[in-house]
């Protein structure tokens, strides 16, 4: 078995279910020893380590990294480190272990911001991908210091209970992320105030292509400011405001979106679950520009009825480059669906219609 592992050229190691520090040592220690032996055999090929559903100690994780001799030989082999659904009893890792990590993902895990600050903020670490999703103990995080923010290309902060006041500690870091390509701030109650501060911080992010601001408690006023920012940032290609509670301003939102599409160059728009309703779909349809540049749109879960299919038909006629439309889980009746099918048949383009009894409606143009 040892000879087999020595020649398997392991690329990724997934560590699952590391037991609690209170677990019997005579069972726990052999697991650690075998893991470290496996790492030593494959240290020249291993590039990714994942720890999931574990209650590991800092000592265990440090032993894993020492097995790779990252610190001794300064070998930049392991570039991806991911932790999900895990609990660390005594802090996190030592700084030296992270000097060659490009992608750091900490999701749904019990790690405090204070434990990560020395790593993320240190100038010797050059992360390009940082994902801190659903780790609620980060609600007091800040990005102050001289870290290498200019290397960041992907920043994902979904579900961390960030509020408008948190951005006072973020301005320094965000304004320096000039290489940022993807930003996901979804499921944080930042509201209009936080959205305004975020937009201000992103003025220098000239490479930003993908922006997700889903379910962030902003109003129609905040949406207008966001859409204006996207229009001025002509490098953006994808925008998602899915699951934003905008039903109170459904008709105003529809008008703003139609106006936005008349001038926008983005290719992907996700407005799933924003509360358009049938009235919103009607306004959206009536005010659509003559030409729509989108290749993908998701209008699912918007409580639309007959107007959903009418909007879809109108949209297809004006978005000649459309590839995918998602309109699932709306209140579409069979009569409206049949009318849509007849319209699609006369479009003159090959298409695939995905539908079933649970209100799934997706249209794909190969």
N, C-alpha and C positions, 0 to 999 in steps of 0.2 A: 504493500500500500504506500509506503514511504517513497519508493522508487517511482510509483505512478504519479504522485503529487509533485515530485521533483522535476518531472518533465512535461507537466500539463500546461505550462505557459499561462498561468492564471492571470486574468485581466481585472476581474472584479471579485471582491470578497464581501459577502453579506453575512453579518453577525446578527443572529436573531435570538431573543430570549435569554440574554445574559442574566443570571439570577441575582437576587439581592445580596448585599454584602453580608447579610445574616445567614446566607445559605451555607450548609456544612462545607468546611474547607476541603475535606477529603474528596468531595464531589466537584467542587468549584475549581480547585487548582489544576487538576488534569485537563479540564476544558481549556483553561488559559494556556497551559503548556502546549497542547496540541495546536491551538490556534497560532501561537507564536512560531512554532516549528514550521507550520504550513506557510506562513508569511516569509520566513527566511528562505524557504525553497523557491519562492516565486517573486522575490523582491525586485528582480530585474524587469519583470513584465507587468506587475500589478499597477493599475492606474486609478482604481476606484475602491473605496471602502464605504460600506453602508452598515449602520447599526440601527436596528429597529426592534421595538417592543422589548426593551431591555432596561434593567436597573443597575447600570454599571457604575463602578467607582473610577475615580480619576487614575488610580494606580493601574487598573486593568487597561484602560485606553492608552496610557503612557507606555505600557509594556508592548502593546500592539505596535505603536509607532517606533519604539526602539528596535523592535524585531526587523524593521525595514532599514535601520541604520540611516534614517533621513538626516539626523543631526550630525552623526559621525562623518559620513561621506558626502553630505550635502547633495544627495542624489534627487533631482527633481522628477521622480517617477510618479508617485501618487499625486494626482492633480484634483481629484474629486473626493470630498468627504461629506457624507450624508447621514443625518440622525433623524429618525422619526419615532414618535410615540415612545419616548424613552425618558428615563429619570436618572439624573446624576446626583449621587449622594454628597459629593464633596467638591463642588465647583466644576471645572471643566478641564481642558487640557493645558499643558504648558505651551508657552509661546513658540518655542523652537520647533515644535511639531508642525506648525502651520506655515512656515516660511515658503513652502513650495506648493501650497494648495491654491488652485485657481478657483474652484467652485466649492463653496461652503453652504450646505443646506441644513437648517435646524428647523424641523417642522413638528408641531404638536408635542413638544418636549419640555421638560422641567429644567430649563437653563435660564439663569437670570441675566439681565443686561450687564450687570456689574461683572459677572464672570466672563462675558464675551468681550467687554470693552478693551482690555489689554491686547486682545488678538486683532480685532477689527480696526482699532485705531492706531496700531503700531505701524511705523513706516517701513518695516522690513517685510510686511505682508502685502501682497499685491493681488487681492481678489478681483476677479472679473465677473463672478456670478455669486450673488448673496441672496439666499432665500431664508427668511425668518418667519414663515407663515404659522399662524395659529399657535403662537407661543405667548400667551397673554401676559406673562411676567415682563414683557418688553414694553408695557404701556408707558413707562417713564424713560424710555431710551432717548438718547441725544447723540448728535454727530458733531461734536466739537473737538478740534485738535488738528494735527498735521498728517492724518492718514493719507494713503495713496488713493484718494477718491477718484482721481482722473482715470484709473484703470477700470472702474466699475462699468460693466456693459449691461448687466441684468440685475435689477433690484426688485425683490418680491417681499412685500410686507403685509400680505393678506391676513385679516382677522386678528389684529393685535390691539384692538380697542384704542387706537390713536385718535386724539381729539385735537381741536384747533390749537390749543395751548402747546401741544407737543412740537409744533413747527418752529417755535422760537429756538429750540435746541437743535433743529435740523437744517436751518438755513445755511450754515457754514458748509456742511457736507454736501447738501444737494446742489448748491450753486457750483461746486467744484466737480460734479459728475458730468463733465463735458463729453465723455465717450458713451454715455448711457444710451442703450438701444431699446431696452424693454423695462417698463416700470409698471408694477401692479400694486395699487394702494387699496384694493377692494376690501369691503366689509370692515371699514374703520369709520366711526361716526364723526368725520371731520367737518361736515356741514359746509355752508357757503364760506364761512370765515377760513376754515382750513384749506378749502379748495383754492381760494384766492391766494393764500400764502404759498401753496404748492405751485401754482401757476407762475408766481413771481420767481420762485426758486428754479424753475425749469427753463427760464428764458435763454440760458446758455447751453442747453442740451440740444445742440444742433444735429445730433445723430439719432435722436429719439424717433423710433418707428412704431412702436407698439405701446399703447397707453390703456390701462384698465383702471377705471374708477367706478367699480360696481358697488351698489348698495352702500353709499357713503353719506346718506342723509342730507343731500343738497336739494335746493328748490329749483324752480324754473329759472330764477335769477342766476343761480350758480351755474346751471346748465348753459345759459346764454354766454356767460363769461368763459366757460370751458370750450364751447364751440368756436368762439372768437379766437381763442388761443390756438386751437387746432388749425383754423384757417390761416393764421399768421405763421404757423410752423409748417411750412409746406413739405417738410421732410416726413411728417407723420403719415403712416399708411394704414394703421388699424386703431380703432377706438371702440371701447366697450363701456357702456353705462348700464349694463344689464342689472335687473332687479332693483333699480332705483325707484323709490316711492314718489312718482311724479303724477299719479292719477288725479290729484287735486287741480293740476294745471294741464290736463290732457290735450285740450285744443290748442293752447298756447305752445305747448311742447311740440305738437305736430307741425305748427307753422314754423317754429324755430328750426326743426329738423329739415323741413322742405327747403327753407331758405339756405340752410347750411349746405345741403346737397347741390344746390345750384352753383356753388362756388368751390366746393371742396374737391380735393384730388385723392382723398383716402380711398382705399380699395375694400376695406372690411369695416362693417358697422354692426355692432351687437346692441340691440335695444330690447332684448328679451325681458319680459316681465316688468315694464316700466309703467303700466297702467293706462295705455292709450284708450282702450275701450272702442266701441263702434264709432262714436263721434270723433275720436282722435284719428282713427283710420280714415274716416271720410274726409276730414280736413287735410290729412297728409296726402291722400290721393288727389284731391282737387288742386293742391298747391305744389305738387311735384314739378320740378323743372323739366324742360323739354328733353334734356340729356342728363342721365345719371351715370357717374363714373364707377360706381361700385361693382365689385365682382362677387361680394358675399354680403348678405344681410340676414339677420335673425330677428323676427318679429313675433316669436313664440310667446305664449302665456300672457297675452295682452287683453284678454276678455273681449276680443272682437268677434263679431258674428258675420253677417252677410258682407259687411264692408271689408272684412279681411281678404276674402277672395277677390273682390273688386279692386282693392288696393294692389294685390298680387298681380292681377292681370295688367293693370296700368303700369306697374313698376317694370314688368318684363318688357313691355312695349317701349320703355324709355331707357332701360339699362341694357344696352345691346351687348355689353361685355359681361353680363351676369353669369356666374357659374353655379352658385348655390343660393337657394332661398329656403329659410326655415320658418314655418308658420304653424308649428305644432301647438296643441293644447289651447286653441281658441274655440269659440262657440260656433263652429261652422256646421251648417245643416247640409244634408245630403244633396238637396237641390242646388245649393251654391257650389258644392264640390263638383257636381256634374257639369255645371256651367264652366267652371275653371278648366276641367279636362277638355271640354270642347274648344275653349279658347287656346289652350296649349297645343292642341292638334293642328290648329290653323296658323301657328306661329312660323312654321317653316324651319324650325330647328329641332334637332334630335334632343330628346329629354328623357329623364327618368323621374317618375313620380313615386315617392315612398309614402304609403298611407296605411293605416290600420284602424281597428275599432277603438283605440285609446287616443284618438285625435292626433295621431302623428301625421304631419304633412310637411314633406320636404321635397323640393324640386331641384334636380341636378341637371345641368347642361354640359355634357361631355366636351 
